[in-house]
Amino acid sequence: MAQGKRPGGLTALAVLNFVFAGLGIIALLAVFALLGAAAKAGALDGASSEVGVSKGVIYAMLALGVVRMVLLLASGVGYIGQKRFAGRTLGNVYGVLAIADTVMSLTLLKSGFGVTTIIGLIYPLLTLALINTTFKNDLVN
């Protein structure tokens, strides 16, 4: 592909990254607000025994969510600029972390298999497939 000519599919992938990152940030802010309210009310003190998951695991999953959103934004910018590291490398790291996060949510948090789980598995797999095959030669800068 000619230098400076970005494929439309790569732009679409970047836009999807921005949309999913925005939705993820809103969800993370809501969870942080709920955790703050629960902590203030003292509801988190016995939560680990009721839910079966410790507070540490919940906070680790939230930290992983923050890292995922940062990677989504950074790799989206990398796709726009056709950057090898910011696009391809960070996109690969996002894909692997997102799949791991979804599997951990299913197993540790017993979140159930729903639409968000399907999206949490399909989009990272699609990202990994596209940036390592279709757009491999476009992320060269």
Phi and psi restraints in degrees (value plus and minus 20) as a CYANA .aco file:
   2 ALA   PHI     -86.6   -46.6
   2 ALA   PSI     123.1   163.1
   3 GLN   PHI     -81.1   -41.1
   3 GLN   PSI     114.9   154.9
   4 GLY   PHI      68.9   108.9
   4 GLY   PSI     -31.3     8.7
   5 LYS   PHI    -122.0   -82.0
   5 LYS   PSI      84.1   124.1
   6 ARG   PHI    -109.1   -69.1
   6 ARG   PSI     113.9   153.9
   7 PRO   PHI     -85.9   -45.9
   7 PRO   PSI     125.3   165.3
   8 GLY   PHI     -81.8   -41.8
   8 GLY   PSI     -54.1   -14.1
   9 GLY   PHI     -85.2   -45.2
   9 GLY   PSI     -54.6   -14.6
  10 LEU   PHI     -89.5   -49.5
  10 LEU   PSI     -58.1   -18.1
  11 THR   PHI     -84.9   -44.9
  11 THR   PSI     -62.1   -22.1
  12 ALA   PHI     -82.0   -42.0
  12 ALA   PSI     -59.8   -19.8
  13 LEU   PHI     -83.7   -43.7
  13 LEU   PSI     -59.4   -19.4
  14 ALA   PHI     -83.8   -43.8
  14 ALA   PSI     -63.8   -23.8
  15 VAL   PHI     -82.8   -42.8
  15 VAL   PSI     -62.7   -22.7
  16 LEU   PHI     -81.4   -41.4
  16 LEU   PSI     -59.1   -19.1
  17 ASN   PHI     -78.6   -38.6
  17 ASN   PSI     -66.0   -26.0
  18 PHE   PHI     -85.0   -45.0
  18 PHE   PSI     -60.7   -20.7
  19 VAL   PHI     -85.2   -45.2
  19 VAL   PSI     -68.8   -28.8
  20 PHE   PHI     -85.4   -45.4
  20 PHE   PSI     -55.9   -15.9
  21 ALA   PHI     -85.4   -45.4
  21 ALA   PSI     -62.6   -22.6
  22 GLY   PHI     -81.8   -41.8
  22 GLY   PSI     -66.0   -26.0
  23 LEU   PHI     -84.1   -44.1
  23 LEU   PSI     -59.7   -19.7
  24 GLY   PHI     -85.2   -45.2
  24 GLY   PSI     -59.3   -19.3
  25 ILE   PHI     -85.1   -45.1
  25 ILE   PSI     -62.1   -22.1
  26 ILE   PHI     -81.6   -41.6
  26 ILE   PSI     -64.0   -24.0
  27 ALA   PHI     -84.2   -44.2
  27 ALA   PSI     -62.0   -22.0
  28 LEU   PHI     -84.4   -44.4
  28 LEU   PSI     -60.4   -20.4
  29 LEU   PHI     -82.7   -42.7
  29 LEU   PSI     -59.1   -19.1
  30 ALA   PHI     -85.2   -45.2
  30 ALA   PSI     -62.1   -22.1
  31 VAL   PHI     -86.3   -46.3
  31 VAL   PSI     -62.4   -22.4
  32 PHE   PHI     -81.5   -41.5
  32 PHE   PSI     -60.1   -20.1
  33 ALA   PHI     -84.5   -44.5
  33 ALA   PSI     -63.3   -23.3
  34 LEU   PHI     -85.0   -45.0
  34 LEU   PSI     -60.9   -20.9
  35 LEU   PHI     -84.9   -44.9
  35 LEU   PSI     -58.6   -18.6
  36 GLY   PHI     -84.5   -44.5
  36 GLY   PSI     -62.1   -22.1
  37 ALA   PHI     -86.9   -46.9
  37 ALA   PSI     -60.5   -20.5
  38 ALA   PHI     -86.5   -46.5
  38 ALA   PSI     -58.9   -18.9
  39 ALA   PHI     -86.3   -46.3
  39 ALA   PSI     -59.2   -19.2
  40 LYS   PHI     -86.6   -46.6
  40 LYS   PSI     -54.5   -14.5
  41 ALA   PHI    -103.2   -63.2
  41 ALA   PSI     -26.0    14.0
  42 GLY   PHI      58.4    98.4
  42 GLY   PSI      -4.7    35.3
  43 ALA   PHI     -98.5   -58.5
  43 ALA   PSI     -34.9     5.1
  44 LEU   PHI    -105.5   -65.5
  44 LEU   PSI     -29.2    10.8
  45 ASP   PHI     -81.8   -41.8
  45 ASP   PSI     -64.3   -24.3
  46 GLY   PHI    -124.4   -84.4
  46 GLY   PSI      -9.2    30.8
  47 ALA   PHI     -86.8   -46.8
  47 ALA   PSI     -52.8   -12.8
  48 SER   PHI     -85.9   -45.9
  48 SER   PSI     -52.7   -12.7
  49 SER   PHI     -97.4   -57.4
  49 SER   PSI     -52.9   -12.9
  50 GLU   PHI     -93.8   -53.8
  50 GLU   PSI     -63.6   -23.6
  51 VAL   PHI    -105.0   -65.0
  51 VAL   PSI     -47.1    -7.1
  52 GLY   PHI      69.5   109.5
  52 GLY   PSI     -12.5    27.5
  53 VAL   PHI    -150.0  -110.0
  53 VAL   PSI     116.6   156.6
  54 SER   PHI     -95.3   -55.3
  54 SER   PSI     140.7   180.7
  55 LYS   PHI     -81.6   -41.6
  55 LYS   PSI     -54.0   -14.0
  56 GLY   PHI     -81.1   -41.1
  56 GLY   PSI     -61.0   -21.0
  57 VAL   PHI     -85.5   -45.5
  57 VAL   PSI     -61.3   -21.3
  58 ILE   PHI     -82.2   -42.2
  58 ILE   PSI     -66.4   -26.4
  59 TYR   PHI     -87.0   -47.0
  59 TYR   PSI     -54.9   -14.9
  60 ALA   PHI     -85.2   -45.2
  60 ALA   PSI     -60.8   -20.8
  61 MET   PHI     -84.8   -44.8
  61 MET   PSI     -58.2   -18.2
  62 LEU   PHI     -86.7   -46.7
  62 LEU   PSI     -59.9   -19.9
  63 ALA   PHI     -83.2   -43.2
  63 ALA   PSI     -61.1   -21.1
  64 LEU   PHI     -82.6   -42.6
  64 LEU   PSI     -56.6   -16.6
  65 GLY   PHI     -83.6   -43.6
  65 GLY   PSI     -60.9   -20.9
  66 VAL   PHI     -83.2   -43.2
  66 VAL   PSI     -64.3   -24.3
  67 VAL   PHI     -80.7   -40.7
  67 VAL   PSI     -62.0   -22.0
  68 ARG   PHI     -80.9   -40.9
  68 ARG   PSI     -61.9   -21.9
  69 MET   PHI     -87.1   -47.1
  69 MET   PSI     -58.7   -18.7
  70 VAL   PHI     -83.7   -43.7
  70 VAL   PSI     -63.1   -23.1
  71 LEU   PHI     -84.9   -44.9
  71 LEU   PSI     -57.9   -17.9
  72 LEU   PHI     -81.2   -41.2
  72 LEU   PSI     -67.3   -27.3
  73 LEU   PHI     -84.4   -44.4
  73 LEU   PSI     -66.5   -26.5
  74 ALA   PHI     -84.7   -44.7
  74 ALA   PSI     -61.9   -21.9
  75 SER   PHI     -90.8   -50.8
  75 SER   PSI     -52.0   -12.0
  76 GLY   PHI     -82.0   -42.0
  76 GLY   PSI     -62.8   -22.8
  77 VAL   PHI     -84.1   -44.1
  77 VAL   PSI     -59.0   -19.0
  78 GLY   PHI     -84.4   -44.4
  78 GLY   PSI     -56.9   -16.9
  79 TYR   PHI     -84.7   -44.7
  79 TYR   PSI     -61.5   -21.5
  80 ILE   PHI     -82.4   -42.4
  80 ILE   PSI     -63.4   -23.4
  81 GLY   PHI    -106.0   -66.0
  81 GLY   PSI     -19.3    20.7
  82 GLN   PHI      33.9    73.9
  82 GLN   PSI      23.6    63.6
  83 LYS   PHI    -111.1   -71.1
  83 LYS   PSI     114.4   154.4
  84 ARG   PHI     -84.2   -44.2
  84 ARG   PSI     -71.9   -31.9
  85 PHE   PHI     -91.6   -51.6
  85 PHE   PSI     -75.3   -35.3
  86 ALA   PHI     -84.7   -44.7
  86 ALA   PSI     -54.8   -14.8
  87 GLY   PHI    -107.4   -67.4
  87 GLY   PSI     -83.3   -43.3
  88 ARG   PHI     -93.3   -53.3
  88 ARG   PSI     -70.4   -30.4
  89 THR   PHI     -86.8   -46.8
  89 THR   PSI     -70.7   -30.7
  90 LEU   PHI     -87.6   -47.6
  90 LEU   PSI     -51.4   -11.4
  91 GLY   PHI     -84.7   -44.7
  91 GLY   PSI     -60.4   -20.4
  92 ASN   PHI     -85.6   -45.6
  92 ASN   PSI     -63.0   -23.0
  93 VAL   PHI     -82.8   -42.8
  93 VAL   PSI     -63.5   -23.5
  94 TYR   PHI     -78.1   -38.1
  94 TYR   PSI     -67.6   -27.6
  95 GLY   PHI     -78.0   -38.0
  95 GLY   PSI     -66.2   -26.2
  96 VAL   PHI     -87.2   -47.2
  96 VAL   PSI     -65.1   -25.1
  97 LEU   PHI     -84.8   -44.8
  97 LEU   PSI     -58.9   -18.9
  98 ALA   PHI     -85.8   -45.8
  98 ALA   PSI     -60.9   -20.9
  99 ILE   PHI     -85.2   -45.2
  99 ILE   PSI     -64.5   -24.5
 100 ALA   PHI     -81.4   -41.4
 100 ALA   PSI     -61.7   -21.7
 101 ASP   PHI     -83.8   -43.8
 101 ASP   PSI     -62.1   -22.1
 102 THR   PHI     -85.5   -45.5
 102 THR   PSI     -62.6   -22.6
 103 VAL   PHI     -85.1   -45.1
 103 VAL   PSI     -61.1   -21.1
 104 MET   PHI     -84.5   -44.5
 104 MET   PSI     -58.8   -18.8
 105 SER   PHI     -82.6   -42.6
 105 SER   PSI     -60.6   -20.6
 106 LEU   PHI     -85.9   -45.9
 106 LEU   PSI     -60.6   -20.6
 107 THR   PHI    -107.8   -67.8
 107 THR   PSI     -68.8   -28.8
 108 LEU   PHI     -99.7   -59.7
 108 LEU   PSI     -65.8   -25.8
 109 LEU   PHI    -110.0   -70.0
 109 LEU   PSI     -29.6    10.4
 110 LYS   PHI      29.1    69.1
 110 LYS   PSI      31.1    71.1
 111 SER   PHI     -95.0   -55.0
 111 SER   PSI     -33.9     6.1
 112 GLY   PHI      67.6   107.6
 112 GLY   PSI     136.0   176.0
 113 PHE   PHI    -118.4   -78.4
 113 PHE   PSI      86.2   126.2
 114 GLY   PHI    -153.6  -113.6
 114 GLY   PSI    -181.5  -141.5
 115 VAL   PHI     -82.5   -42.5
 115 VAL   PSI     -62.1   -22.1
 116 THR   PHI     -86.1   -46.1
 116 THR   PSI     -53.3   -13.3
 117 THR   PHI     -87.4   -47.4
 117 THR   PSI     -61.8   -21.8
 118 ILE   PHI     -81.9   -41.9
 118 ILE   PSI     -66.7   -26.7
 119 ILE   PHI     -84.7   -44.7
 119 ILE   PSI     -58.4   -18.4
 120 GLY   PHI     -85.2   -45.2
 120 GLY   PSI     -39.0     1.0
 121 LEU   PHI    -121.2   -81.2
 121 LEU   PSI     -61.9   -21.9
 122 ILE   PHI     -91.5   -51.5
 122 ILE   PSI     -65.3   -25.3
 123 TYR   PHI     -83.2   -43.2
 123 TYR   PSI     -65.1   -25.1
 124 PRO   PHI     -83.4   -43.4
 124 PRO   PSI     -59.0   -19.0
 125 LEU   PHI     -83.3   -43.3
 125 LEU   PSI     -61.8   -21.8
 126 LEU   PHI     -83.1   -43.1
 126 LEU   PSI     -63.0   -23.0
 127 THR   PHI     -79.9   -39.9
 127 THR   PSI     -69.1   -29.1
 128 LEU   PHI     -79.8   -39.8
 128 LEU   PSI     -63.4   -23.4
 129 ALA   PHI     -85.2   -45.2
 129 ALA   PSI     -65.8   -25.8
 130 LEU   PHI     -89.2   -49.2
 130 LEU   PSI     -64.5   -24.5
 131 ILE   PHI     -96.4   -56.4
 131 ILE   PSI     -35.7     4.3
 132 ASN   PHI    -121.2   -81.2
 132 ASN   PSI     -23.4    16.6
 133 THR   PHI    -148.3  -108.3
 133 THR   PSI     -95.8   -55.8
 134 THR   PHI     -81.4   -41.4
 134 THR   PSI     -67.3   -27.3
 135 PHE   PHI    -121.8   -81.8
 135 PHE   PSI      -7.0    33.0
 136 LYS   PHI     -75.8   -35.8
 136 LYS   PSI     -64.2   -24.2
 137 ASN   PHI    -104.8   -64.8
 137 ASN   PSI     -26.6    13.4
 138 ASP   PHI    -110.3   -70.3
 138 ASP   PSI     -39.3     0.7
 139 LEU   PHI    -117.8   -77.8
 139 LEU   PSI      58.6    98.6
 140 VAL   PHI    -141.2  -101.2
 140 VAL   PSI     -33.0     7.0
